[in-house]
Amino acid sequence: MSGHSKWSNIQHRKGAQDAKRGKIFTKLIREITVAARMGGGDPNANSRLRLAVDKAFAQNMSKETVDRAIKRGAGGLDGDTLEEITYEGYGPGGVAILVKSMTDNRNRTVAEVRHIFTRSGGNLGTSGSVSYLFRDVGVITFAPGGEEDKIMEIALNHNAEDVVVNEDGSIEVITTAEDFASTKQALEEAELTIADAELTLLSSVTVPLDVETAEKLMRMVDAFEDLDDVQSVHHNAELSDAIMEQLQPIK
């Protein structure tokens, strides 16, 4: 999310995600399973699970599939043991990269991740090599045209860290990971339409890129996201809205 509006990134990624719906379902099921295993099977008492379930329903996943994943994670059904692993390294232009994965085969996943780092002109680092640059935050995004004053009032009354109004008119509410669920609920109860909401990572330092290097980075990110074991990819590239439009014009 660093360096440009989250809304631009959502629009940029949408077409590719629509083409990979099967992979998205696999990743969502894994997230639901692990969230239920770690925090219990009640979404009302497990904010990570609540978010995963909401995302699954937003992708039109059936309730039966969601319930099965929750039962598997909470111990109601047998299933493969998934391990959460974060890989760290550097990409084109010296951009810091964090790749979060869930895998039942550590050796397979690290080999695939290392191959993409190398092929893309980057390198896989050691644990802690770039993670110190990032912190956990919640980001709640509103499309251009949102009710700025109302969003800001509610967000700040619920301890939001910041409310960012981007040049394109989109609005981002930044929260701590702990305040994310309550802030999101308050905004929903005010009947404000949320375009996207996620727990993510925010970097304290960004790296500006030109169009050519940005294209290399986005190809690298796409390659990581195409791996079944990868749940999310985070970087600290500074990508302006103008560069994002050159990479893939919004239609």
Secondary structure, 3 states (H helix, E strand, C coil): CCCCCHHHHHHHHHHHHHHCHHHHHHHHHHHHHHHHHHHCCCHHHCHHHHHHHHHHHHCCCCHHHHHHHHHHHHCCCCCCCCEEEEEEEECHHHCEEEEEEEECCHHHHHHHHHHHHHHCCCEECCCCCCHHHEEEEEEEEECCCCCHHHHHHHHHHCCCCEEEECCCCCEEEEEECCCHHHHHHHHHHCCCCCCEEEEEEEECCCEECCHHHHHHHHHHHHHHHCCCCEEEEEECEECCHHHHHHHCCCC
